[in-house]
Structure formats: structure tokens, C-alpha cells
Amino acid sequence: QVRVAESGGGLVQPGGSLRLSCAVSGANFKIATMKWFRQAPGKEREWVATITADGSTDFEDSVKGRFTASRDWARSTGHLYMNSLKPDDTAVYYCNILDRFWGQGTQVTVSS
């Protein structure tokens, strides 16, 4: 059984930083592409970032230069580093594995 669990969300002031984590079990993490999505209130879920099995990354235009991503193969965990956060980044952030398995999401709120 594949399990995906996000953590690390919270309340942060504009300009602040957060690190989200995505722990994966039950899947071959070494070959799995990991994607991050977010869903703001009243909006559709949107893609934010991708990190492939070899560590290559891609980001949605609005977060390029502010967000980075990494993988910890030893712990089957991925991370999304979010810097220079803006109120528009407020959303529930989701991790996706193999374009199929989703976590429950973690809330990120950017507000003063």
C-alpha cells in the first residue's frame, strides 16, 4: 500500500520561508517522480513543482526563483523549500507520486 504524507505547513509572514516534506512508503521511491500541487480557496488545484527520480526539477513560473525542491533517498522523503513567500502562496499543498498517489495536504498560510 502506497502512502504519501505531507508535513511542514503553517502560518508565516510575507517574505518568510517554509520547508514542506513529503514522506513516501510502499512505493519504489528511487524511480518515482514527485510532484507538488497546491489548491487555494475557491480555485482549482494547480501544479507547482516536479522533481524527477534523477533529481531534475521544474517549477511553475510564479514560484521560479523562490521555491526549490530536493529528495532524500535514504529517507524516501522529498522537500519543497519555499522562500520569499507571498500571500498568493496561501493554499493547501499536496504531494503526488507516480501521477497517482496523493497525500492529505498541508496548509500554508502567508499573512501578516
PDB file as gemmi writes it, atoms N, CA and C in Angstrom:
CRYST1    1.000    1.000    1.000  90.00  90.00  90.00 P 1                      
ATOM      1  N   GLN A   1       0.852  -1.192   0.000  1.00  0.00           N  
ATOM      2  CA  GLN A   1       0.000   0.000   0.000  1.00  0.00           C  
ATOM      3  C   GLN A   1       0.884   1.236   0.000  1.00  0.00           C  
ATOM      4  N   VAL A   2       0.643   2.111  -0.970  1.00  0.00           N  
ATOM      5  CA  VAL A   2       1.429   3.329  -1.068  1.00  0.00           C  
ATOM      6  C   VAL A   2       0.842   4.383  -0.140  1.00  0.00           C  
ATOM      7  N   ARG A   3       1.711   5.004   0.600  1.00  0.00           N  
ATOM      8  CA  ARG A   3       1.291   6.095   1.490  1.00  0.00           C  
ATOM      9  C   ARG A   3       2.140   7.318   1.229  1.00  0.00           C  
ATOM     10  N   VAL A   4       1.466   8.452   1.201  1.00  0.00           N  
ATOM     11  CA  VAL A   4       2.118   9.729   0.960  1.00  0.00           C  
ATOM     12  C   VAL A   4       1.662  10.682   2.055  1.00  0.00           C  
ATOM     13  N   ALA A   5       2.585  11.325   2.716  1.00  0.00           N  
ATOM     14  CA  ALA A   5       2.217  12.192   3.839  1.00  0.00           C  
ATOM     15  C   ALA A   5       3.018  13.476   3.798  1.00  0.00           C  
ATOM     16  N   GLU A   6       2.318  14.600   3.669  1.00  0.00           N  
ATOM     17  CA  GLU A   6       2.961  15.904   3.687  1.00  0.00           C  
ATOM     18  C   GLU A   6       3.007  16.436   5.112  1.00  0.00           C  
ATOM     19  N   SER A   7       3.981  17.295   5.353  1.00  0.00           N  
ATOM     20  CA  SER A   7       4.092  17.974   6.644  1.00  0.00           C  
ATOM     21  C   SER A   7       4.875  19.259   6.445  1.00  0.00           C  
ATOM     22  N   GLY A   8       4.841  20.103   7.460  1.00  0.00           N  
ATOM     23  CA  GLY A   8       5.655  21.303   7.436  1.00  0.00           C  
ATOM     24  C   GLY A   8       4.919  22.593   7.164  1.00  0.00           C  
ATOM     25  N   GLY A   9       3.619  22.517   6.903  1.00  0.00           N  
ATOM     26  CA  GLY A   9       2.881  23.740   6.658  1.00  0.00           C  
ATOM     27  C   GLY A   9       2.715  24.563   7.923  1.00  0.00           C  
ATOM     28  N   GLY A  10       2.170  25.748   7.753  1.00  0.00           N  
ATOM     29  CA  GLY A  10       1.944  26.619   8.900  1.00  0.00           C  
ATOM     30  C   GLY A  10       1.652  28.029   8.481  1.00  0.00           C  
ATOM     31  N   LEU A  11       1.668  28.907   9.460  1.00  0.00           N  
ATOM     32  CA  LEU A  11       1.429  30.336   9.237  1.00  0.00           C  
ATOM     33  C   LEU A  11       2.777  31.051   9.195  1.00  0.00           C  
ATOM     34  N   VAL A  12       2.986  31.844   8.164  1.00  0.00           N  
ATOM     35  CA  VAL A  12       4.240  32.566   8.020  1.00  0.00           C  
ATOM     36  C   VAL A  12       3.953  33.964   7.494  1.00  0.00           C  
ATOM     37  N   GLN A  13       4.773  34.912   7.861  1.00  0.00           N  
ATOM     38  CA  GLN A  13       4.594  36.282   7.386  1.00  0.00           C  
ATOM     39  C   GLN A  13       5.107  36.412   5.953  1.00  0.00           C  
ATOM     40  N   PRO A  14       4.590  37.382   5.221  1.00  0.00           N  
ATOM     41  CA  PRO A  14       5.126  37.628   3.872  1.00  0.00           C  
ATOM     42  C   PRO A  14       6.632  37.825   3.918  1.00  0.00           C  
ATOM     43  N   GLY A  15       7.310  37.217   2.946  1.00  0.00           N  
ATOM     44  CA  GLY A  15       8.765  37.263   2.916  1.00  0.00           C  
ATOM     45  C   GLY A  15       9.423  36.135   3.665  1.00  0.00           C  
ATOM     46  N   GLY A  16       8.647  35.374   4.394  1.00  0.00           N  
ATOM     47  CA  GLY A  16       9.197  34.280   5.182  1.00  0.00           C  
ATOM     48  C   GLY A  16       9.420  33.016   4.371  1.00  0.00           C  
ATOM     49  N   SER A  17       9.842  31.967   5.081  1.00  0.00           N  
ATOM     50  CA  SER A  17      10.177  30.697   4.434  1.00  0.00           C  
ATOM     51  C   SER A  17       9.544  29.525   5.167  1.00  0.00           C  
ATOM     52  N   LEU A  18       9.319  28.470   4.425  1.00  0.00           N  
ATOM     53  CA  LEU A  18       8.854  27.216   4.995  1.00  0.00           C  
ATOM     54  C   LEU A  18       9.488  26.073   4.220  1.00  0.00           C  
ATOM     55  N   ARG A  19       9.619  24.935   4.893  1.00  0.00           N  
ATOM     56  CA  ARG A  19      10.045  23.718   4.219  1.00  0.00           C  
ATOM     57  C   ARG A  19       8.949  22.682   4.375  1.00  0.00           C  
ATOM     58  N   LEU A  20       8.422  22.242   3.255  1.00  0.00           N  
ATOM     59  CA  LEU A  20       7.444  21.162   3.279  1.00  0.00           C  
ATOM     60  C   LEU A  20       8.158  19.840   3.034  1.00  0.00           C  
ATOM     61  N   SER A  21       7.632  18.798   3.639  1.00  0.00           N  
ATOM     62  CA  SER A  21       8.195  17.464   3.446  1.00  0.00           C  
ATOM     63  C   SER A  21       7.110  16.526   2.949  1.00  0.00           C  
ATOM     64  N   CYS A  22       7.535  15.533   2.185  1.00  0.00           N  
ATOM     65  CA  CYS A  22       6.616  14.515   1.666  1.00  0.00           C  
ATOM     66  C   CYS A  22       7.263  13.158   1.895  1.00  0.00           C  
ATOM     67  N   ALA A  23       6.717  12.411   2.832  1.00  0.00           N  
ATOM     68  CA  ALA A  23       7.239  11.090   3.158  1.00  0.00           C  
ATOM     69  C   ALA A  23       6.462  10.037   2.380  1.00  0.00           C  
ATOM     70  N   VAL A  24       7.197   9.147   1.736  1.00  0.00           N  
ATOM     71  CA  VAL A  24       6.586   8.127   0.879  1.00  0.00           C  
ATOM     72  C   VAL A  24       6.932   6.740   1.397  1.00  0.00           C  
ATOM     73  N   SER A  25       5.941   5.864   1.420  1.00  0.00           N  
ATOM     74  CA  SER A  25       6.188   4.468   1.764  1.00  0.00           C  
ATOM     75  C   SER A  25       5.367   3.576   0.845  1.00  0.00           C  
ATOM     76  N   GLY A  26       5.841   2.357   0.649  1.00  0.00           N  
ATOM     77  CA  GLY A  26       5.106   1.402  -0.172  1.00  0.00           C  
ATOM     78  C   GLY A  26       5.313   1.543  -1.658  1.00  0.00           C  
ATOM     79  N   ALA A  27       6.161   2.454  -2.068  1.00  0.00           N  
ATOM     80  CA  ALA A  27       6.459   2.641  -3.487  1.00  0.00           C  
ATOM     81  C   ALA A  27       7.969   2.694  -3.655  1.00  0.00           C  
ATOM     82  N   ASN A  28       8.414   2.416  -4.867  1.00  0.00           N  
ATOM     83  CA  ASN A  28       9.844   2.493  -5.139  1.00  0.00           C  
ATOM     84  C   ASN A  28      10.227   3.960  -5.317  1.00  0.00           C  
ATOM     85  N   PHE A  29      10.628   4.567  -4.212  1.00  0.00           N  
ATOM     86  CA  PHE A  29      10.900   5.999  -4.211  1.00  0.00           C  
ATOM     87  C   PHE A  29      11.994   6.364  -5.194  1.00  0.00           C  
ATOM     88  N   LYS A  30      12.909   5.451  -5.411  1.00  0.00           N  
ATOM     89  CA  LYS A  30      14.078   5.759  -6.244  1.00  0.00           C  
ATOM     90  C   LYS A  30      13.709   6.025  -7.691  1.00  0.00           C  
ATOM     91  N   ILE A  31      12.586   5.498  -8.151  1.00  0.00           N  
ATOM     92  CA  ILE A  31      12.214   5.691  -9.548  1.00  0.00           C  
ATOM     93  C   ILE A  31      10.984   6.567  -9.707  1.00  0.00           C  
ATOM     94  N   ALA A  32      10.452   7.038  -8.604  1.00  0.00           N  
ATOM     95  CA  ALA A  32       9.176   7.757  -8.661  1.00  0.00           C  
ATOM     96  C   ALA A  32       9.399   9.252  -8.841  1.00  0.00           C  
ATOM     97  N   THR A  33       8.749   9.811  -9.845  1.00  0.00           N  
ATOM     98  CA  THR A  33       8.698  11.266  -9.969  1.00  0.00           C  
ATOM     99  C   THR A  33       7.757  11.816  -8.905  1.00  0.00           C  
ATOM    100  N   MET A  34       8.195  12.865  -8.253  1.00  0.00           N  
ATOM    101  CA  MET A  34       7.393  13.514  -7.220  1.00  0.00           C  
ATOM    102  C   MET A  34       6.931  14.882  -7.722  1.00  0.00           C  
ATOM    103  N   LYS A  35       5.688  15.186  -7.534  1.00  0.00           N  
ATOM    104  CA  LYS A  35       5.142  16.489  -7.925  1.00  0.00           C  
ATOM    105  C   LYS A  35       4.472  17.141  -6.735  1.00  0.00           C  
ATOM    106  N   TRP A  36       4.551  18.443  -6.720  1.00  0.00           N  
ATOM    107  CA  TRP A  36       3.859  19.256  -5.719  1.00  0.00           C  
ATOM    108  C   TRP A  36       2.757  20.061  -6.415  1.00  0.00           C  
ATOM    109  N   PHE A  37       1.612  20.103  -5.777  1.00  0.00           N  
ATOM    110  CA  PHE A  37       0.474  20.884  -6.242  1.00  0.00           C  
ATOM    111  C   PHE A  37      -0.007  21.743  -5.078  1.00  0.00           C  
ATOM    112  N   ARG A  38      -0.829  22.700  -5.403  1.00  0.00           N  
ATOM    113  CA  ARG A  38      -1.488  23.475  -4.359  1.00  0.00           C  
ATOM    114  C   ARG A  38      -2.887  23.852  -4.801  1.00  0.00           C  
ATOM    115  N   GLN A  39      -3.729  24.072  -3.808  1.00  0.00           N  
ATOM    116  CA  GLN A  39      -5.106  24.477  -4.068  1.00  0.00           C  
ATOM    117  C   GLN A  39      -5.488  25.577  -3.104  1.00  0.00           C  
ATOM    118  N   ALA A  40      -5.721  26.742  -3.658  1.00  0.00           N  
ATOM    119  CA  ALA A  40      -6.159  27.891  -2.860  1.00  0.00           C  
ATOM    120  C   ALA A  40      -7.678  27.868  -2.731  1.00  0.00           C  
ATOM    121  N   PRO A  41      -8.223  28.529  -1.720  1.00  0.00           N  
ATOM    122  CA  PRO A  41      -9.686  28.551  -1.544  1.00  0.00           C  
ATOM    123  C   PRO A  41     -10.390  29.063  -2.791  1.00  0.00           C  
ATOM    124  N   GLY A  42     -11.379  28.317  -3.253  1.00  0.00           N  
ATOM    125  CA  GLY A  42     -12.161  28.735  -4.393  1.00  0.00           C  
ATOM    126  C   GLY A  42     -11.492  28.554  -5.738  1.00  0.00           C  
ATOM    127  N   LYS A  43     -10.308  27.940  -5.749  1.00  0.00           N  
ATOM    128  CA  LYS A  43      -9.565  27.752  -7.001  1.00  0.00           C  
ATOM    129  C   LYS A  43      -9.307  26.280  -7.251  1.00  0.00           C  
ATOM    130  N   GLU A  44      -8.971  25.968  -8.490  1.00  0.00           N  
ATOM    131  CA  GLU A  44      -8.626  24.604  -8.833  1.00  0.00           C  
ATOM    132  C   GLU A  44      -7.208  24.277  -8.366  1.00  0.00           C  
ATOM    133  N   ARG A  45      -6.977  22.991  -8.184  1.00  0.00           N  
ATOM    134  CA  ARG A  45      -5.636  22.550  -7.819  1.00  0.00           C  
ATOM    135  C   ARG A  45      -4.688  22.833  -8.984  1.00  0.00           C  
ATOM    136  N   GLU A  46      -3.514  23.360  -8.656  1.00  0.00           N  
ATOM    137  CA  GLU A  46      -2.555  23.688  -9.708  1.00  0.00           C  
ATOM    138  C   GLU A  46      -1.197  23.071  -9.410  1.00  0.00           C  
ATOM    139  N   TRP A  47      -0.500  22.761 -10.462  1.00  0.00           N  
ATOM    140  CA  TRP A  47       0.842  22.197 -10.343  1.00  0.00           C  
ATOM    141  C   TRP A  47       1.827  23.284  -9.889  1.00  0.00           C  
ATOM    142  N   VAL A  48       2.755  22.909  -9.029  1.00  0.00           N  
ATOM    143  CA  VAL A  48       3.752  23.845  -8.501  1.00  0.00           C  
ATOM    144  C   VAL A  48       5.161  23.433  -8.893  1.00  0.00           C  
ATOM    145  N   ALA A  49       5.477  22.146  -8.712  1.00  0.00           N  
ATOM    146  CA  ALA A  49       6.859  21.731  -8.930  1.00  0.00           C  
ATOM    147  C   ALA A  49       6.928  20.241  -9.213  1.00  0.00           C  
ATOM    148  N   THR A  50       7.982  19.859  -9.909  1.00  0.00           N  
ATOM    149  CA  THR A  50       8.275  18.464 -10.185  1.00  0.00           C  
ATOM    150  C   THR A  50       9.732  18.185  -9.855  1.00  0.00           C  
ATOM    151  N   ILE A  51       9.977  17.049  -9.236  1.00  0.00           N  
ATOM    152  CA  ILE A  51      11.353  16.592  -9.072  1.00  0.00           C  
ATOM    153  C   ILE A  51      11.405  15.132  -9.488  1.00  0.00           C  
ATOM    154  N   THR A  52      12.235  14.852 -10.477  1.00  0.00           N  
ATOM    155  CA  THR A  52      12.275  13.519 -11.067  1.00  0.00           C  
ATOM    156  C   THR A  52      13.166  12.587 -10.243  1.00  0.00           C  
ATOM    157  N   ALA A  53      13.216  11.353 -10.701  1.00  0.00           N  
ATOM    158  CA  ALA A  53      13.996  10.349  -9.984  1.00  0.00           C  
ATOM    159  C   ALA A  53      15.484  10.695  -9.960  1.00  0.00           C  
ATOM    160  N   ASP A  54      15.948  11.391 -10.990  1.00  0.00           N  
ATOM    161  CA  ASP A  54      17.367  11.754 -11.019  1.00  0.00           C  
ATOM    162  C   ASP A  54      17.633  13.124 -10.392  1.00  0.00           C  
ATOM    163  N   GLY A  55      16.606  13.721  -9.819  1.00  0.00           N  
ATOM    164  CA  GLY A  55      16.786  14.989  -9.109  1.00  0.00           C  
ATOM    165  C   GLY A  55      16.564  16.232  -9.942  1.00  0.00           C  
ATOM    166  N   SER A  56      16.201  16.074 -11.203  1.00  0.00           N  
ATOM    167  CA  SER A  56      15.899  17.237 -12.028  1.00  0.00           C  
ATOM    168  C   SER A  56      14.624  17.907 -11.537  1.00  0.00           C  
ATOM    169  N   THR A  57      14.585  19.224 -11.612  1.00  0.00           N  
ATOM    170  CA  THR A  57      13.433  19.958 -11.094  1.00  0.00           C  
ATOM    171  C   THR A  57      12.842  20.890 -12.144  1.00  0.00           C  
ATOM    172  N   ASP A  58      11.581  21.183 -11.963  1.00  0.00           N  
ATOM    173  CA  ASP A  58      10.877  22.149 -12.793  1.00  0.00           C  
ATOM    174  C   ASP A  58       9.845  22.826 -11.916  1.00  0.00           C  
ATOM    175  N   PHE A  59       9.606  24.113 -12.172  1.00  0.00           N  
ATOM    176  CA  PHE A  59       8.719  24.889 -11.313  1.00  0.00           C  
ATOM    177  C   PHE A  59       7.764  25.733 -12.140  1.00  0.00           C  
ATOM    178  N   GLU A  60       6.599  25.931 -11.579  1.00  0.00           N  
ATOM    179  CA  GLU A  60       5.624  26.832 -12.164  1.00  0.00           C  
ATOM    180  C   GLU A  60       6.204  28.238 -12.148  1.00  0.00           C  
ATOM    181  N   ASP A  61       5.859  29.021 -13.154  1.00  0.00           N  
ATOM    182  CA  ASP A  61       6.517  30.319 -13.340  1.00  0.00           C  
ATOM    183  C   ASP A  61       6.438  31.228 -12.117  1.00  0.00           C  
ATOM    184  N   SER A  62       5.310  31.239 -11.425  1.00  0.00           N  
ATOM    185  CA  SER A  62       5.133  32.191 -10.322  1.00  0.00           C  
ATOM    186  C   SER A  62       6.011  31.865  -9.111  1.00  0.00           C  
ATOM    187  N   VAL A  63       6.566  30.655  -9.060  1.00  0.00           N  
ATOM    188  CA  VAL A  63       7.399  30.289  -7.911  1.00  0.00           C  
ATOM    189  C   VAL A  63       8.863  30.120  -8.287  1.00  0.00           C  
ATOM    190  N   LYS A  64       9.169  30.223  -9.582  1.00  0.00           N  
ATOM    191  CA  LYS A  64      10.566  30.102 -10.006  1.00  0.00           C  
ATOM    192  C   LYS A  64      11.425  31.163  -9.339  1.00  0.00           C  
ATOM    193  N   GLY A  65      12.585  30.731  -8.863  1.00  0.00           N  
ATOM    194  CA  GLY A  65      13.468  31.650  -8.163  1.00  0.00           C  
ATOM    195  C   GLY A  65      13.159  31.794  -6.688  1.00  0.00           C  
ATOM    196  N   ARG A  66      12.006  31.306  -6.260  1.00  0.00           N  
ATOM    197  CA  ARG A  66      11.638  31.386  -4.825  1.00  0.00           C  
ATOM    198  C   ARG A  66      11.547  30.000  -4.193  1.00  0.00           C  
ATOM    199  N   PHE A  67      11.126  29.021  -4.956  1.00  0.00           N  
ATOM    200  CA  PHE A  67      10.962  27.655  -4.446  1.00  0.00           C  
ATOM    201  C   PHE A  67      12.066  26.761  -5.008  1.00  0.00           C  
ATOM    202  N   THR A  68      12.515  25.838  -4.209  1.00  0.00           N  
ATOM    203  CA  THR A  68      13.420  24.782  -4.671  1.00  0.00           C  
ATOM    204  C   THR A  68      12.909  23.450  -4.132  1.00  0.00           C  
ATOM    205  N   ALA A  69      13.435  22.365  -4.691  1.00  0.00           N  
ATOM    206  CA  ALA A  69      12.981  21.038  -4.268  1.00  0.00           C  
ATOM    207  C   ALA A  69      14.168  20.096  -4.180  1.00  0.00           C  
ATOM    208  N   SER A  70      14.057  19.116  -3.318  1.00  0.00           N  
ATOM    209  CA  SER A  70      15.113  18.127  -3.182  1.00  0.00           C  
ATOM    210  C   SER A  70      14.509  16.794  -2.767  1.00  0.00           C  
ATOM    211  N   ARG A  71      15.342  15.775  -2.830  1.00  0.00           N  
ATOM    212  CA  ARG A  71      14.912  14.445  -2.411  1.00  0.00           C  
ATOM    213  C   ARG A  71      15.961  13.869  -1.461  1.00  0.00           C  
ATOM    214  N   ASP A  72      15.480  13.188  -0.455  1.00  0.00           N  
ATOM    215  CA  ASP A  72      16.333  12.446   0.479  1.00  0.00           C  
ATOM    216  C   ASP A  72      16.054  10.975   0.224  1.00  0.00           C  
ATOM    217  N   TRP A  73      16.933  10.358  -0.599  1.00  0.00           N  
ATOM    218  CA  TRP A  73      16.658   8.981  -0.994  1.00  0.00           C  
ATOM    219  C   TRP A  73      16.732   8.026   0.199  1.00  0.00           C  
ATOM    220  N   ALA A  74      17.599   8.307   1.130  1.00  0.00           N  
ATOM    221  CA  ALA A  74      17.751   7.411   2.280  1.00  0.00           C  
ATOM    222  C   ALA A  74      16.480   7.362   3.122  1.00  0.00           C  
ATOM    223  N   ARG A  75      15.746   8.467   3.154  1.00  0.00           N  
ATOM    224  CA  ARG A  75      14.530   8.524   3.974  1.00  0.00           C  
ATOM    225  C   ARG A  75      13.251   8.493   3.142  1.00  0.00           C  
ATOM    226  N   SER A  76      13.388   8.272   1.821  1.00  0.00           N  
ATOM    227  CA  SER A  76      12.214   8.251   0.929  1.00  0.00           C  
ATOM    228  C   SER A  76      11.333   9.483   1.162  1.00  0.00           C  
ATOM    229  N   THR A  77      11.977  10.607   1.228  1.00  0.00           N  
ATOM    230  CA  THR A  77      11.279  11.858   1.526  1.00  0.00           C  
ATOM    231  C   THR A  77      11.698  12.939   0.531  1.00  0.00           C  
ATOM    232  N   GLY A  78      10.728  13.731   0.119  1.00  0.00           N  
ATOM    233  CA  GLY A  78      11.023  14.883  -0.703  1.00  0.00           C  
ATOM    234  C   GLY A  78      10.728  16.157   0.067  1.00  0.00           C  
ATOM    235  N   HIS A  79      11.375  17.226  -0.357  1.00  0.00           N  
ATOM    236  CA  HIS A  79      11.181  18.504   0.322  1.00  0.00           C  
ATOM    237  C   HIS A  79      10.899  19.601  -0.694  1.00  0.00           C  
ATOM    238  N   LEU A  80      10.069  20.526  -0.303  1.00  0.00           N  
ATOM    239  CA  LEU A  80       9.817  21.732  -1.079  1.00  0.00           C  
ATOM    240  C   LEU A  80      10.195  22.912  -0.200  1.00  0.00           C  
ATOM    241  N   TYR A  81      11.223  23.638  -0.627  1.00  0.00           N  
ATOM    242  CA  TYR A  81      11.680  24.807   0.118  1.00  0.00           C  
ATOM    243  C   TYR A  81      11.044  26.040  -0.496  1.00  0.00           C  
ATOM    244  N   MET A  82      10.327  26.773   0.333  1.00  0.00           N  
ATOM    245  CA  MET A  82       9.583  27.931  -0.149  1.00  0.00           C  
ATOM    246  C   MET A  82      10.134  29.181   0.531  1.00  0.00           C  
ATOM    247  N   ASN A  83      10.679  30.068  -0.276  1.00  0.00           N  
ATOM    248  CA  ASN A  83      11.256  31.311   0.225  1.00  0.00           C  
ATOM    249  C   ASN A  83      10.500  32.504  -0.334  1.00  0.00           C  
ATOM    250  N   SER A  84      10.725  33.652   0.275  1.00  0.00           N  
ATOM    251  CA  SER A  84      10.078  34.901  -0.170  1.00  0.00           C  
ATOM    252  C   SER A  84       8.588  34.687  -0.384  1.00  0.00           C  
ATOM    253  N   LEU A  85       7.959  34.090   0.584  1.00  0.00           N  
ATOM    254  CA  LEU A  85       6.551  33.740   0.441  1.00  0.00           C  
ATOM    255  C   LEU A  85       5.671  34.973   0.349  1.00  0.00           C  
ATOM    256  N   LYS A  86       4.612  34.816  -0.441  1.00  0.00           N  
ATOM    257  CA  LYS A  86       3.662  35.890  -0.680  1.00  0.00           C  
ATOM    258  C   LYS A  86       2.272  35.439  -0.242  1.00  0.00           C  
ATOM    259  N   PRO A  87       1.372  36.369   0.043  1.00  0.00           N  
ATOM    260  CA  PRO A  87       0.002  35.973   0.382  1.00  0.00           C  
ATOM    261  C   PRO A  87      -0.638  35.081  -0.688  1.00  0.00           C  
ATOM    262  N   ASP A  88      -0.285  35.290  -1.948  1.00  0.00           N  
ATOM    263  CA  ASP A  88      -0.842  34.469  -3.029  1.00  0.00           C  
ATOM    264  C   ASP A  88      -0.381  33.020  -2.972  1.00  0.00           C  
ATOM    265  N   ASP A  89       0.625  32.739  -2.170  1.00  0.00           N  
ATOM    266  CA  ASP A  89       1.077  31.357  -1.997  1.00  0.00           C  
ATOM    267  C   ASP A  89       0.209  30.590  -0.997  1.00  0.00           C  
ATOM    268  N   THR A  90      -0.700  31.282  -0.351  1.00  0.00           N  
ATOM    269  CA  THR A  90      -1.581  30.618   0.608  1.00  0.00           C  
ATOM    270  C   THR A  90      -2.425  29.557  -0.082  1.00  0.00           C  
ATOM    271  N   ALA A  91      -2.339  28.337   0.418  1.00  0.00           N  
ATOM    272  CA  ALA A  91      -3.046  27.214  -0.199  1.00  0.00           C  
ATOM    273  C   ALA A  91      -2.794  25.960   0.626  1.00  0.00           C  
ATOM    274  N   VAL A  92      -3.538  24.915   0.288  1.00  0.00           N  
ATOM    275  CA  VAL A  92      -3.187  23.584   0.771  1.00  0.00           C  
ATOM    276  C   VAL A  92      -2.235  22.979  -0.254  1.00  0.00           C  
ATOM    277  N   TYR A  93      -1.104  22.507   0.228  1.00  0.00           N  
ATOM    278  CA  TYR A  93      -0.084  21.942  -0.654  1.00  0.00           C  
ATOM    279  C   TYR A  93      -0.143  20.422  -0.587  1.00  0.00           C  
ATOM    280  N   TYR A  94      -0.112  19.811  -1.774  1.00  0.00           N  
ATOM    281  CA  TYR A  94      -0.222  18.369  -1.892  1.00  0.00           C  
ATOM    282  C   TYR A  94       1.011  17.789  -2.596  1.00  0.00           C  
ATOM    283  N   CYS A  95       1.356  16.600  -2.193  1.00  0.00           N  
ATOM    284  CA  CYS A  95       2.423  15.841  -2.829  1.00  0.00           C  
ATOM    285  C   CYS A  95       1.789  14.706  -3.642  1.00  0.00           C  
ATOM    286  N   ASN A  96       2.351  14.453  -4.798  1.00  0.00           N  
ATOM    287  CA  ASN A  96       1.847  13.398  -5.668  1.00  0.00           C  
ATOM    288  C   ASN A  96       2.995  12.505  -6.131  1.00  0.00           C  
ATOM    289  N   ILE A  97       2.755  11.213  -6.101  1.00  0.00           N  
ATOM    290  CA  ILE A  97       3.764  10.232  -6.525  1.00  0.00           C  
ATOM    291  C   ILE A  97       3.211   9.414  -7.677  1.00  0.00           C  
ATOM    292  N   LEU A  98       4.017   9.245  -8.692  1.00  0.00           N  
ATOM    293  CA  LEU A  98       3.672   8.379  -9.820  1.00  0.00           C  
ATOM    294  C   LEU A  98       2.387   8.834 -10.525  1.00  0.00           C  
ATOM    295  N   ASP A  99       2.079  10.102 -10.407  1.00  0.00           N  
ATOM    296  CA  ASP A  99       0.860  10.659 -11.038  1.00  0.00           C  
ATOM    297  C   ASP A  99      -0.394   9.917 -10.592  1.00  0.00           C  
ATOM    298  N   ARG A 100      -0.329   9.368  -9.402  1.00  0.00           N  
ATOM    299  CA  ARG A 100      -1.449   8.539  -8.971  1.00  0.00           C  
ATOM    300  C   ARG A 100      -1.773   8.678  -7.484  1.00  0.00           C  
ATOM    301  N   PHE A 101      -0.762   8.755  -6.663  1.00  0.00           N  
ATOM    302  CA  PHE A 101      -0.985   8.722  -5.215  1.00  0.00           C  
ATOM    303  C   PHE A 101      -0.802  10.111  -4.614  1.00  0.00           C  
ATOM    304  N   TRP A 102      -1.762  10.490  -3.777  1.00  0.00           N  
ATOM    305  CA  TRP A 102      -1.786  11.824  -3.175  1.00  0.00           C  
ATOM    306  C   TRP A 102      -1.696  11.726  -1.662  1.00  0.00           C  
ATOM    307  N   GLY A 103      -1.103  12.753  -1.076  1.00  0.00           N  
ATOM    308  CA  GLY A 103      -1.170  12.895   0.356  1.00  0.00           C  
ATOM    309  C   GLY A 103      -2.423  13.662   0.748  1.00  0.00           C  
ATOM    310  N   GLN A 104      -2.553  13.904   2.050  1.00  0.00           N  
ATOM    311  CA  GLN A 104      -3.737  14.578   2.566  1.00  0.00           C  
ATOM    312  C   GLN A 104      -3.624  16.104   2.491  1.00  0.00           C  
ATOM    313  N   GLY A 105      -2.421  16.581   2.215  1.00  0.00           N  
ATOM    314  CA  GLY A 105      -2.207  18.013   2.095  1.00  0.00           C  
ATOM    315  C   GLY A 105      -1.757  18.658   3.396  1.00  0.00           C  
ATOM    316  N   THR A 106      -1.082  19.790   3.259  1.00  0.00           N  
ATOM    317  CA  THR A 106      -0.670  20.574   4.418  1.00  0.00           C  
ATOM    318  C   THR A 106      -0.946  22.046   4.123  1.00  0.00           C  
ATOM    319  N   GLN A 107      -1.532  22.719   5.100  1.00  0.00           N  
ATOM    320  CA  GLN A 107      -1.964  24.111   4.901  1.00  0.00           C  
ATOM    321  C   GLN A 107      -0.788  25.057   5.046  1.00  0.00           C  
ATOM    322  N   VAL A 108      -0.648  25.952   4.081  1.00  0.00           N  
ATOM    323  CA  VAL A 108       0.321  27.045   4.146  1.00  0.00           C  
ATOM    324  C   VAL A 108      -0.460  28.349   4.093  1.00  0.00           C  
ATOM    325  N   THR A 109      -0.261  29.174   5.092  1.00  0.00           N  
ATOM    326  CA  THR A 109      -0.926  30.468   5.150  1.00  0.00           C  
ATOM    327  C   THR A 109       0.126  31.557   5.269  1.00  0.00           C  
ATOM    328  N   VAL A 110       0.108  32.486   4.325  1.00  0.00           N  
ATOM    329  CA  VAL A 110       1.059  33.596   4.318  1.00  0.00           C  
ATOM    330  C   VAL A 110       0.281  34.867   4.628  1.00  0.00           C  
ATOM    331  N   SER A 111       0.515  35.404   5.790  1.00  0.00           N  
ATOM    332  CA  SER A 111      -0.267  36.560   6.231  1.00  0.00           C  
ATOM    333  C   SER A 111       0.481  37.301   7.324  1.00  0.00           C  
ATOM    334  N   SER A 112       0.284  38.608   7.349  1.00  0.00           N  
ATOM    335  CA  SER A 112       0.869  39.408   8.427  1.00  0.00           C  
ATOM    336  C   SER A 112      -0.125  39.577   9.567  1.00  0.00           C  
TER     337      SER A 112                                                      
END                                                                             
